[in-house]
């Protein structure tokens, strides 16, 4: 067993986005591509010699190959120990849980989250730091800088490790511990929620349909929901992780989880429906004939947190990403706790959580979580709702509608324009920037623009500044339109337009009808069809 030093040349496209480096499988399969980025991580995150790292992924195509490469590179770079999930499986929330529980130096997560899998799909890799959360910008910037100058990487010439069996082995002096991917995470969940009350609810006939979308959460949901909580066998569907997610687009929203939505709107609907994404950090909550928007879900969690054992003392604050609706703001105001508005990207919540400024956080793209880890957490959110249903003994629809009656309703929707020419997408944003100073006071039918700006965020903990985080148009009635470019795609650009309209009394309108005026204004101001070449969005959620 010997260490090889391999000469290489840099790639110019290894800039980690909001959730690590995501590219197509074809890109990652280029000679030295994965190795260059992994070596750049090892060279940039501090002294890793003798340290412990966590490693795992969502089981998508190329996951097992990448893990073997990373293990051999870690051994060559002097890592002391790697904790790797059995069969290479670890959900993103589980990685964060394990980093925090065992106080490891950090972890590497292999996933492109909600992006499609399979040989023609996407792959991703990101580094999480010692608090369990995604690497902050200063670290990802250092990784990118290193990737542009790298000349060599180190790798051990060793046989592959058997990841199918739990236990420990050695590689060039590095300990490799293959661990059960579920146990530590399940124990954490049991410490936060009243499993007894949820188990009793299932015993009394409550029904759940959990669509794991053939992604990483299948083993977690099966063990927790059917095993620990006593839900009937078959409650978790599509529960076997597959390299191509069984052809699913593992993004839990009403468009991509159509099978679940059809079931929940049918005659045999369960009391609650739920879905999680590729790596387990996103969630969708559905009741009979009602889908709970992620913005509403965060607000409802904040309003009812004291009913949940792990949050019985209440919350110290809440945070939401800037494009997320302002529903949580209204709850925070009523609870007299702060509500922080951050850029999109889970890493921005980390400082707030570490400094105990917030307890709950969430974003409109189906991600919610709390201070228990430093990632968004799909199963956690679903257990929160199950616990809430067990305590209140109300159906999902009643919980949502009661919340609207008390706080008002934020009609909210996101329109995605996918795979747009990157140059044209940038031109759309520049067209909006040129209008920022002239939009105030303009009237469109019944709507009057109060102000417009480009969101910039100053971290209240470390003082770091993140600029150009999206363009916002505010109206005098409290409504908003937000435009931003997404960093999670791998082909072209994705333009996202968010619509947020608050109503105190009109609570039962159809969503897109309620937002119709704002949708028309967005087209008029931004010339979306002109710049994107599309007459309608690719996806509406």
SEDOLO-448661 format. One record per atom (N, C-alpha, C, O): x, y, z. Coordinates in steps of 0.05 Angstrom, whole numbers, plus 5000, padded with zeros to 4 digits. Layout:
REM residues N
XYZ;...
REM end
This chain:
REM residues 541
501749765000;500050005000;501850255000;503250305019;501750404978;503550634976;501950884968;499750874956;503051114976;501851374969;502851464941;505351464937;501051524924;501751624897;501251924896;499152014906;503052074885;502652354879;502152384850;503952334833;499752474842;498952474814;498952764804;497752944817;500352814782;500353074770;497653134757;496452954746;496853384759;494253464747;494253754739;496153894745;492253834725;491854114717;489154214726;487254054728;488954464732;486354564744;484054564724;484454574700;481654544735;479254604720;478254874729;478654954752;477055024711;476255304718;473355324727;472455554730;472055104732;469155114739;468454984765;466254884769;470354974784;469954834809;469255024832;470254994854;467555214826;466755414846;464255304861;462155274849;464555234887;462155124901;459955344903;460555574910;457555264897;455255444900;454155444928;455655384947;451655514930;450355524957;450355254971;450155234995;450555034955;450454764967;452654584956;452154354950;454954694953;457254534943;457554544913;456354714900;459154364903;459654344874;457754144861;457753914868;456054244843;454254074829;454654084799;454754304787;455053854786;455453844758;454053584748;453153414763;453953554721;452953304710;454953084715;457253124721;453952834714;455652604717;457952614697;460252544704;457352694673;459352704652;461752874660;464052814654;461153104673;463253274682;464953144704;467353154703;463553024723;465052904746;466652664737;468652594750;465952534715;467352304705;469852374690;471452194682;470352624685;472852704671;475252624688;475152634713;477352534676;479752454691;480652684709;480952914700;481152624735;482152804755;480153004765;480753154784;477753014754;475853234762;475053204791;475453394807;474052974799;473352934827;475752964845;475653094866;477952834837;480352834853;481453124858;482253194880;481353284838;482253564841;480653714862;481753854879;478053674862;476353814881;476753714909;476853864928;476953444912;477353334938;480053424950;480153484974;482153424933;484653514943;484553814951;485853894970;483053964936;482654254942;481254284969;481954464984;479354104975;478154105002;480254055023;480454205043;481753835020;483653765040;485853975044;486854015066;486454125023;488454335025;487454595037;489054775043;484754625040;483654885046;482154905073;481655125082;481554675085;479754685109;481354675135;480054665157;483954685134;485554675158;487054415160;486954255141;488554375181;490254145185;488453895190;487353875212;488253715171;486553485174;488053235184;486853025188;490653265187;492253025196;491352935224;491353085243;490652675225;489752555249;486952615257;485952515277;485552775242;482752855248;480752645238;481452465223;478352675248;476152495241;474152645222;473352865228;473352515201;471452625182;469152425179;469452185183;466852525171;464452365165;464152375134;464652575121;463252145123;463052125094;460551965087;460151745098;458952055068;456651905059;455152065038;455752305033;453251935026;451652075005;448951955002;448051785017;447552044981;444651974978;444251724961;441951664954;446351594953;446051344938;445751374909;445351174894;445851614898;445551664870;447851544854;449951474866;447551524828;449551424810;452251564815;452251814816;454451414817;457151514821;457751544851;460051604858;455851514868;456251544897;458351344907;460251424921;458051094901;459850884912;462650914900;464550874914;462850984875;465451034862;466951264875;469251244882;465451484879;466651724891;467651664920;469751764928;466051514935;466751454963;469451304964;471151364981;469751104947;472350954947;474651134941;476851114953;474351314922;476451504915;477151684938;479451734945;475051794951;475451984974;476751844997;478551955010;476051595003;477351445024;480351415019;481951455037;481051344995;483851314988;485351574989;487751584997;484051794981;485352054982;485652145011;487652275018;483652095027;483752175055;486052025069;487552145085;486351765064;488551615075;491251725067;493151745083;491451805042;493951915032;494652185044;496952265045;492552335052;492952605063;493052605093;493152825105;493152375106;493652365134;491252385152;491552425176;488852365141;486452365158;486652125178;487451905170;485852175203;486051965223;483851755222;484351525226;481451855216;479151665216;476951775198;476452015197;475651595184;473251655169;470851495179;471151245181;468651625186;466151485192;464451495167;463651715159;463851265155;462451255130;459951095133;459950885146;457751185121;455251035123;455350775109;456550745088;453950575120;453850305107;452750335079;450750475075;453950195060;453250215032;453650495021;452650564999;455150665035;455650935026;453351125031;453351355021;451351035046;448951195050;449051355076;449551245097;448651615073;448051795096;446452025086;447252155066;444252085098;442752325091;444252575099;445952555117;443752795087;445053045095;444553115124;446353185138;441953095134;441553145162;443052955180;444053035202;443352705172;444752505188;447652575190;448952535211;448852665168;451652755169;452052975190;453952965206;450253175189;450453395208;450153285237;451653375254;448253105241;447852985267;450352845277;451152885300;451652685260;453952535268;456352705273;457852665292;456752915256;458953105261;458653225289;460653235304;456253305296;455853445321;455953245345;457153315365;454853015342;454852815364;457652725371;458352705395;459252665351;461952555356;464152775354;466552715356;463253025350;465153245349;467453195330;469753235336;466753115306;468753065285;469653335273;468453545277;471853325258;472953565246;471153675225;471053925221;469753505211;467853595190;466753345175;466953125185;465753395152;464653175136;464353245107;464153475099;464253035090;463853065061;461252925054;460852695060;459553075041;456952975032;456852965002;457553154988;456052724992;455852684963;452952684955;451552494960;452152904942;449352924934;449053164916;450453364919;447153144898;446253384883;443353444892;441753554877;442753364917;440253424930;437853344914;437353104910;436253534905;433753474891;434053454861;432153404847;436553464851;437053444822;436753144814;437252964830;436053094788;435652814779;438252654781;440452764780;437952384784;440252214786;440552044761;439352094740;442151824763;442551644741;444951724724;446051944729;445751564705;448151614689;448051874674;450151994668;445651974667;445352224653;444452454671;443852674662;444552404697;443652604717;445952764728;447952804715;445552854752;447453034765;448752904789;447752704800;451053014797;452452934821;453453174836;453653394824;453953154861;454953374877;456653294900;456453064909;458253484909;459953434933;460153694949;460553904937;459953674975;460253914991;461653845017;461553615026;462854045029;464254005055;462654145077;461854375074;462253995099;460954115123;463054145145;464753965149;462954365159;464954425179;464154305206;462154155209;465754365227;465454235253;462854285268;462254135286;461354495260;458754535273;456554365260;454254365269;457354225239;455354055225;454154185201;452554065187;454754445197;453454595175;455154615151;457554565152;454054705129;455554755104;457854945108;457555135124;459954905094;462255085097;461455365090;460055415071;462355565107;461755845101;463255945077;465055805066;462556185068;463656285043;466756305044;468056265024;467856375067;470756405068;472156135062;474356125052;470855915070;471955645065;471455565036;473355475022;469055605026;468555534998;470155704979;471055604957;470655954986;472356124969;475156024969;476556024948;476155924992;478855814993;479055564977;481055514963;476955394978;476955144962;477155214932;478655094917;475455404924;475455484895;478155594887;479155534865;479255764904;481855884898;483955664895;485655674876;483955464912;485855244910;485455084885;487355004872;482855044878;482354884854;483355004828;483854864809;483855264829;484755404805;487855404802;488955484782;489155304823;492155294822;493255024828;495654984828;491554824832;492454554840;494254434818;493654454794;496354294827;498154164808;498453864813;499353724795;497553774836;497853494842;495853414864;494853584879;495253154865;493653054888;494852794897;496352654883;494152714922;495152474934;493052264937;490752324944;493752014931;491851794933;493351544940;495551494930;492151374956;493351124964;492650904944;490450884935;494650744937;494250514919;493250284937;494950144949;490650244939;489550054958;486949934946;485650064929;486249694954;483649574945;481349734957;481549864977;479049704943;476549834953;475749714980;476449484987;474349874996;473349795022;470649675019;468949765004;470049455034;467449335035;465549515052;465749515076;463849665039;462049845053;459349715060;457649835073;459049455053;456549325058;456349205086;454249105094;458549215101;458549085127;459649295148;461649415144;458149325170;458949505191;461449395205;461849155207;463149585214;465549505228;467849685220;467449875205;470249625229;472549795224;474649645208;474949405210;476149805193;478449695178;480549915177;480050145184;482849855167;485050045165;485950085137;485749905120;486850325130;487950385104;490250585108;489750825115;492650495105;495050675107;495050825134;495751055135;494250685155;494250805181;491750955188;491451045211;489850985169;487351125174;485150915181;484950715168;483650965202;481450795210;478950855194;478251095192;477750655182;475150695168;473050545184;473250295186;471150685194;468950565209;466350585193;465350795188;465350355184;462850345170;460550325191;460450135206;458850525191;456850555212;454050515201;453550555177;452150445219;449350445212;448550725206;448950905222;447350785183;446751055175;444351185191;444051425191;442751015204;440251115215;440351155245;439151345256;441850985260;441550975289;441951235303;440251315319;444151375298;444751625312;442551835307;441751985325;441751855282;439652045274;437051975288;435652155298;436251725287;433751645299;433751705329;431651785340;435951665343;436151725371;435752025376;434452105396;436852195359;436452485362;433552555358;432452715373;432152435339;429352495334;427652415358;425852555366;428352185370;426852095393;427152275417;425452285435;429352425418;429852605441;428252865437;427953015457;427252925413;425953175408;422953155408;421553345415;421852925400;419052895395;417752685414;419152515425;415152705418;413752525435;412952275419;410752255408;414852085417;414351845402;411951695413;410551555397;411551705439;409251555451;406651665440;404851505434;406351925439;403852045429;403451985400;401151935391;405551995384;405251935355;404651635351;402951565335;405951465367;405351185365;402451125372;401150955359;401451255393;398651225401;396751315378;394651185373;397451535365;395851635343;395651425320;393551375309;397951305314;397951095293;396250855302;394750735287;396550785328;395050555338;392050595337;390550405335;391250845338;388350915337;387350945309;384951015305;389050895289;388050885261;389051105243;388251115220;390651295254;391651505237;393351395214;394751195218;393051515191;394451415167;396351625156;395751865155;398651525146;400651695134;401551565108;401851325107;402051725088;403351625064;405951795060;405852035055;408151655063;410751785062;412151695036;412851455033;412551875018;413851804992;416851874994;417552114994;418551674996;421351714998;422651754971;425051804970;421151734949;422051784922;424551634914;426151734899;424851384924;427151214919;429751354924;431751314911;429751534945;432051684952;433051604980;432251394990;434751764992;436151685015;434351635040;435151475057;432051765041;430451745066;428951495069;427751445090;428851325048;427451075051;428150915076;426350845091;430750855080;431450695105;430850845130;430050725150;431151115130;430651275154;427651265161;426851225184;425951315141;423151335145;421951055152;420251035170;422950845139;422050585146;422650505175;420950405189;425150555183;425950495210;424350655231;423350545251;424050915226;422851095246;419751075245;418551025265;418651105221;415651115219;414450835224;412650805240;415350635210;414150375212;415350205235;413850055247;417850245241;419150095262;418650205290;417550075307;419550455294;419450575320;416750695328;415950695351;415250785307;412650915313;410250745307;407950815313;410650515295;408550315292;406650375269;404450265268;407450545250;405750585227;405550325211;407450175211;403250275198;402950015184;405049985162;405950175150;405949735158;407849675137;406649765110;404349725105;408249895094;407350015069;406750305071;406050435051;406950415096;406550705099;408550865083;407951065071;411050755083;413150885067;413350755040;413850515038;412850915019;412950804992;415350904978;416651104986;416150764956;418650834942;420950854961;422451044961;421250644978;423050665001;425850554996;427450565015;426450444973;429050334968;430750534952;429950604930;432950634964;434650824949;435650694923;436850474923;435350834901;436250744875;438050954862;437851194867;439950854846;441951044834;440651254816;441751474813;438251184804;436851384787;434251474800;432551594787;433951424826;431551494841;429051374828;426851484830;429351144815;427051014802;425851184780;423451154774;427351364769;426251544748;424951794760;424051964744;424751804786;423552044799;425452284796;427852254796;424252514795;425752764800;425352814830;423252904839;427452754847;426952744876;426853014889;428453084906;424853174881;424453444891;421653454902;419753454886;421253454928;418553424940;416953684937;416853844956;415653714915;413753934911;411353824896;411453594886;409153974894;406753864881;407153784852;405553624842;409153884838;409653814810;411053544809;410153364795;413353514822;414953274820;413953044838;414552814832;412353104858;411152894875;408252864867;406452844884;407752854841;404952844831;403552594840;401152594846;404952364842;403752114851;402552154879;400352054885;404052284896;403052324924;400752524923;398752484937;401052734907;398852934907;396252814896;394152874907;396452654876;394052524865;392752344887;390352344890;394452194901;393352024922;391952184944;389852114954;393252414952;392152574974;389752734966;388252834983;389252754940;386752874931;384652674922;382552744911;385252414926;383452204918;381652114941;381752214963;379951914934;377951824954;379151664977;377851644998;381551554974;382751394995;385151535008;387051415018;385051805008;387351965018;387951895047;386151835063;390551905054;391451865081;390852125097;390152325086;391052105124;390652345140;392852555135;392352795137;395252455129;397352635122;399152505101;399652265101;400152675083;402152585064;404752735068;404752955077;406952605060;409552735063;411452625042;411152395033;413452785035;415552695017;418152825024;418153045036;420352695017;422952805021;424552794995;423752654977;426852924994;428352954969;430652754968;430852574985;432452804948;434652624943;436352564968;436952334974;437252774982;439052735004;437652775031;439052765052;435052805032;433552805057;433353065071;432453065094;434153285059;433953535074;431553705067;431053905081;429953625048;427553765041;425153605048;425253355051;422853745051;420353605058;417953735046;418053975040;415953585041;413353685034;411253575052;411153325057;409453745063;407253655080;404653695065;404153915054;403053485065;400453495050;398253385069;398653185083;396053525069;393653425082;391653325061;392253335037;389353235069;387353165050;386453405035;385353595047;386953405009;386153624991;387453894998;386354104991;389753885011;391154135016;394154085018;395053905032;395754245003;398654235005;399554465022;398754695018;401154415042;402154625060;404554755047;406554615041;404455015042;406855145030;409055145051;408555165075;411555125042;413855135061;413855385078;414555375101;413055605066;412955855082;410955835105;411555915127;408555725099;406555685119;407455485140;406955515164;408855275130;409755065149;411655175170;411355115193;413555345161;415355465180;413855645200;414355635224;411955795190;410455975208;408755815228;408655885252;407555595219;405955435237;407655295257;406855275281;410055205249;411855085269;412655285290;412655225314;413255525282;414055735301;411755795320;412255835344;409355805310;407055875326;406355655347;405255715368;407155415340;406355185357;408655035370;408254815381;411055155369;413455005378;413154925407;414254705414;411955075424;411755015452;410154765458;410354655480;408654655438;407154415441;408954165437;408053935443;411354205427;413153985421;415253955443;416454155451;415753715453;417553685476;420253815473;421153945492;421553785450;424153895446;424254195445;426354315446;421854325444;421754615441;419654735461;418554945457;419254585483;417054655502;417554925516;415755045526;420055015516;420655265529;420355505510;420855735517;419355445486;418955655466;421455705449;423455565452;421355895432;423555955413;424756225419;423356405429;427256255414;428656505419;428556685394;429056925396;427956575371;427856725346;427356535323;427556295326;426856645300;426456495276;427856635253;428156885253;428656485232;429856605209;428756475184;427956245184;428556635163;427656545137;429456655115;430656865119;429556515093;431056615070;429456855059;426956855061;430857035046;429557275036;427157225018;425057355021;427357034999;424956984981;422556854995;420356864984;422956735018;420756605032;418756805041;419357035047;416156725042;414056915048;414457025076;415856915093;413157245082;413357385108;411457265129;410957395149;410357025124;408556905144;409956875171;408656915192;412456785171;413856745196;414357005211;414457005236;414657225196;415057485209;412757555227;413157665249;410357485218;407957565234;407857395259;406957495280;408657145258;408656985282;410757085301;410257105325;413157145291;415357245308;414457495322;415057535346;413057675308;412157925320;410257865343;410357995364;408457675339;406457605359;407857485384;406957515406;409957335379;411457205401;413557385413;414757315433;413857625401;415857815411;418657705410;420257745428;419257565388;422057465383;422957565356;421257625339;425557575351;426457685325;426057485303;425957245306;425657595279;425557445254;427757545236;427757785228;429657385228;431957465212;431457385183;430357175177;432157565165;431957515136;434757475124;436357665125;435257245113;437957175104;437857125074;435757085062;440257115061;440257025033;439456735031;439456585051;438956645007;438356365002;440956205006;443156294998;440755975019;443055805025;443155755055;443255935071;443055495062;442755415090;445055515107;444755555131;447455545095;449755625111;449355895125;450655945145;447556065115;447056325127;445656305154;445656485170;444256075159;442956035185;444955945207;444355975230;447255845198;449055715217;450055905239;449955835263;450856145232;451856335252;449556415272;450056435296;447156445261;444856515278;444256295298;443656345322;444456045289;443955825307;446155795328;445655755351;448655815318;450955785337;450956005358;451855955381;449956235351;449956465370;447356475386;446856665401;445656265383;443156245398;441256485393;439856565411;441356585368;439556795361;436856685351;434856825351;436856435341;434456315331;434156025340;436155905347;431755925339;431155645345;430255495320;431155275315;428655625304;427555515279;428455675255;428855915257;428655535232;429355675207;428255525184;427655285185;427855675161;426755535138;426955705113;427455945114;426455575091;426555705065;424255605048;423155385053;423555765028;421255695012;421655444995;419655324986;424155354991;424655124973;424454864990;426154694987;422454845006;421754605020;423854515040;424454275043;425054705054;427054645074;426354785101;425955025101;426154625122;425854735149;427554575168;428154345163;428254705190;429854565210;430054735236;428654935238;431754645254;431954785280;434854765290;436654695275;435154825315;437854835326;438954555333;441054535345;437454345327;438454075333;440753985316;442453825324;440854085291;443154045273;443654305258;442654515266;445354295237;445954535222;445354495192;446754605175;443354335187;442354295160;439354295161;438154255182;438054345138;435254305137;434754005139;436453845134;432353925148;431853655157;429053565150;427153645163;428853395129;426253305120;424653145139;422353205145;425852925150;424352755168;423752905194;421552865205;425553075204;424953235227;422353395224;420653395241;422053525201;419753685195;417153515195;415153595205;417353275184;415053105182;414353005210;411952985217;416352935227;415752855254;414553085270;412853045288;415453335265;414353565279;411353585273;409753625291;410653545248;407853565241;406253325253;404053365262;407453095253;406052865265;405552915295;403452855305;407553015308;407353085337;405153295341;403653275360;405153495324;403153705326;400353595322;398453675336;399953415303;397353295298;396553125322;394253115330;398552985334;397852815357;397052975381;395252895396;398253215384;397553385407;394953525404;393253535422;394553645380;392153805375;389653645368;387453725372;390253395358;388053225348;386353355326;383953305324;387653525311;386353655288;387553555262;389953485262;386053555241;387153485215;388953705204;388853935213;390653645185;392453835173;391054085164;391854305170;388854045149;387454275138;386454465159;386654715156;385454365181;384454535203;386754695216;386354925223;389054565219;391354705231;392154935214;392655155224;392254895188;393055105169;390955325169;391655565171;388455255167;386355465165;385955615191;385355855190;386355485213;386255625239;388555825241;388256045252;390855755230;393155935230;392556185213;393156405221;391356135190;390656365173;388656555187;388956795185;386756435200;384756605214;386056785235;385157005240;388056675248;389356825269;391457035259;391557255269;392956955239;395257115230;394857235202;396457405194;392757155188;392457235160;393957035142;395456865151;393457065116;394656875097;396457015077;395857225067;398756895073;400656975052;400256795028;401156565028;398956905007;398856754982;401556774970;402756984966;402656534964;405556524957;406056314935;404956094937;407656384916;408356194895;411056264883;411856494883;412356064872;414956104858;414656004830;413755774825;415556164811;415556094783;418456054774;420056244776;419155814764;421855754755;422055754725;420355624712;424055884714;424655874686;427355734683;429455854689;427255484675;429555304677;431155284651;430055304629;433755244654;435655204631;435555434612;435555404588;435555674623;435655914607;438555974599;440455914614;438956084576;441656174568;442756364590;441456564597;445156304600;446156454623;446456744617;445956914634;447356814593;447657094585;445057234586;444857464595;442957114575;440257244575;439157274603;437857474609;439657074620;438757094648;440057334662;438757474677;442657364658;444057594670;443057854658;442858054673;442357854633;441258104621;438558174633;437958414637;436957974640;434458024653;434858164680;433558354687;436758054695;437358174721;438458454719;437858634735;440158494698;441258764694;439158964686;439159194693;437258864670;434959034662;433359124687;432459354688;433058944706;431659024731;433359214747;432259404759;435959174749;437659354764;437559634754;437559834769;437359664728;437259924715;434760084723;434660324721;432659934732;430160064739;429760124768;427860254776;431560024785;431160034814;430560314824;428860354842;431960514814;431560784824;429060924814;428361134824;427760804794;425460934782;422760804787;420760894777;422760574801;420260424804;418560534826;416060494825;419660664846;418060754869;415860944860;416261124845;413360884869;411061054863;409560964838;407361064833;410660784822;409260694798;406760534805;406860364823;404660584790;402060444795;401560244772;401860314749;400760004780;399859794761;397159704770;396959554790;395059784756;392259724764;391859814793;392060044799;391359624812;390859694839;393459694857;393359754880;395659614845;398159584860;399959824855;400359914833;401159924877;403060144876;405660054888;405759954910;407860104873;410460024883;411360224904;411460464900;412160114927;413160274949;416160334945;417060554947;417660114939;420560144935;421659884922;420259684920;424059904912;425359674900;428359684907;429559894909;429559444911;432459444918;433659174910;432258994901;436259154913;437658904910;438658824938;440058974951;437758584946;438258494974;441158454980;442558314965;442058575001;444758535012;444558465041;442858575055;446158275050;445958165077;448558205093;450658125083;448358325116;450558345134;450058145157;448158185172;451757945160;451457745181;451657885208;453658005214;449557855225;449557995251;451557875271;452057995292;452757645264;454657515282;457557585275;459057675291;458257525249;461057575242;461557815224;463857875218;459357955217;459658205202;460258165172;460558365158;460357925162;460857875134;458457975117;456157975126;459158065093;457058185076;456758015051;458757935038;454257955043;453557805019;451857995002;449658065010;452858064978;451458254961;450158104937;450657874932;448458254923;447058154899;445657894904;446157694891;443957894924;442557654932;439657644922;438057474932;438957814904;436257804892;435058084892;435658254908;433358124872;432058394868;429258374879;427658194873;428558574896;425958574910;424358814901;425359044899;421758774896;419858994891;417758974912;416358774915;417559194928;415559204950;413259384942;413559584928;410859304949;408459454943;407259574969;407859484991;405659774966;404659924989;402759755006;402359825030;401659534995;399859365011;401359135025;400158965037;404059135023;405658935036;406358695018;407858525026;405358694993;406058484974;408958514965;410158734967;410058304953;412758314943;412958144918;411557944914;414858224900;415858054879;418858044882;420158244886;419957794880;422857764883;423957614858;422657424849;426157714848;427457584825;430257494834;431757654846;431057254827;433857174832;434656944814;432956804803;437256914810;438256684795;439056464815;440256514835;438256214808;438855994825;441555884820;442555884798;442855784842;445555664839;445455364842;447555244846;443155234840;443054944845;442854784819;443054534820;442554904796;442454754771;445254694760;447254804770;445354524740;447854454728;448054524698;450154504686;445754604687;445754674658;444354944655;442154994665;445755134642;444655394638;444055534664;445455494684;442055714664;441355864688;438355814694;436755754675;437655844719;434755834727;434056104738;435156194758;432056234726;430956484737;428556414754;426756274745;428656504779;426456454797;425056714804;426356914811;422356714802;420756944809;418856854831;417356664828;418857014853;417256944876;415057164880;415557394877;412657064887;410357244890;409257204918;408756984927;408857424933;408057414961;405957634965;406557864965;403457544970;401257734975;399857675001;399057445005;399757865019;398557825045;395657905045;394958125035;393957735057;391057795060;390157725088;390757515098;388757915101;387857865128;385057735128;384457575146;383457785109;380657695109;379957505086;378457315090;381057545062;380457375039;382257135040;384457135030;381256915052;383056685058;382656445040;384056255043;380756455022;380056205007;380256244977;378956094962;381956424968;382256454939;384056234928;385756124942;383756184902;385656004888;388356154885;388356394880;390456004889;393156124893;393956304869;394556544872;394056194845;395056344822;393156574815;393956774804;390556534821;388656754816;389156984835;389157214827;389656914860;390257124880;392757284873;393057514879;394657144859;397257274852;397257384824;399357474815;394957364810;394957434782;395957714775;397457754756;395157904791;396058184786;399058204789;400358344773;400158084810;403058094814;404557954791;406658044782;403457734781;404657584759;404757754734;406857754720;402657904729;402658084706;404658304709;405958384689;404858414733;406758634738;409658534733;411258674722;410258284742;412958174739;413658164709;415958224702;411858074693;412358064664;412858344652;414658384636;411158534660;411458804650;414058934658;415459054641;414858894683;417359024692;419858884683;421759014675;419858614683;422258464678;422458374649;424658294640;420258374634;420258264606;421357984606;423157914592;420057814623;420957544626;420857384600;422857244594;418757404586;418457254561;420657334541;421657164526;421257584540;423257684521;426057574528;427457484510;426757584553;429457504560;429757194563;431957094557;427657054571;427956764574;427156614549;427856384546;425556744531;424456604508;422256414515;421556234499;421156434539;419056254548;416456414554;416556624567;414256304545;411656434550;410556374577;408756514587;411456154589;410556084616;412755944631;414655844618;412655934657;414855814672;415055514668;413055384661;417455404673;417755114671;416354964693;415154754689;416555084717;415354964741;414055184758;415255394762;411655124768;410355304787;409955154813;408654944813;410855264835;410455134861;409455344880;409055274904;
REM end
